[in-house]
């Protein structure tokens, strides 16, 4: 999937917009969980291939385009954030249907199909250099930790798919990365309780607030010459 500089920049803009839409939708869902309010799902699950295509444009073009500007360099961050948000958005859609229902199964299937499309593009990016591989590994671990924090129901299913990504250049990961990975692999979903929905909403909202701050940081860094320092 070869794209020129203009298409790459346009793709970053679309990804940023999609991420803010998904963040707003998930925040609404987390706040209004269980209240019987109108469901806020502005992007249909059928758009999953469209979203995967945008991520693939970044993965296939990042090695060549990333040095053009700060905005280009930030594209990998934006792509992985979109992956996190889309995964949780689909999970949120699944929880709006009874377990075992057609709607629930379709939403879960959408997640697996999305990652089935995106992962080969990530592996292609890894093939360029060890430096890029280490960068991607950090993004992947952050993604897994985010899904763990949100008590993702598909995290365990995705480990087998993601294994090759983490070990492209390593028979064994560096110690600090291995500890983070092992923590994710050892994680088990919390025991179900009658307050499970409220607990998951609270965890999701905490994660979304932190993610919103990170997105705000990167928007400032990539849209102005002024540097942004975290205190």
Buried (B, 14 or more C-beta within 10 A) or exposed (E): EEBEEEBBBBBBEBBBEBBBBBBBBBBBBBBBBEEEEEEBBEBEBEEBEEBBBBBBBBBBBBBBBBEEEEBBBBBBBBBBBBBBBBBBBBBBBBBEBEEEEEEBEBBBBBBBBBBEBBBEBBBBBBEEEEEBBBBBBEBBBBBBBBBBBBBBBBBBEBEEEBEEBBEBBBEEBEEEBEEBBEEBEEBEEEEEEEEEEEEBBEBBBEBBEEBBEEBEBBBEBBEEEEEEEEE
